[in-house]
Amino acid sequence: MTATNATKSVLEGMYAAEAGYVAAGGPGEASFAPLAEFFSPDVVLHQAEAMPYGGTWHGHQAWNGSSSR
């Protein structure tokens, strides 16, 4: 497998996990476990406030809805 194919495979897996997470209700509703493997435990995500899950999210726990953003 080439590096390009490996990268594409990882991104496709992450996007599929994200789609499932959002479809299941997202933060506070869905399990973050399928997405966790794609992100460092200390990840920081910045989303526009106008988005349904807008704000700044710190780490896996915030995405799980079990701690503050």
C-alpha angles and dihedrals in degrees: 000000000000123000089250092053092046091051091048091050092052092048093048090051092049093048091048090050091048092050090052091047093052093043089053092055105276124232114021093009110052130054112258092202097099090053098041095080090062096055137057112248089244096050118146117207122194116197127177112263090235091065120094090250096031123162138060118306121198118203134328093298093062091051089051089057091239098114139028124280 
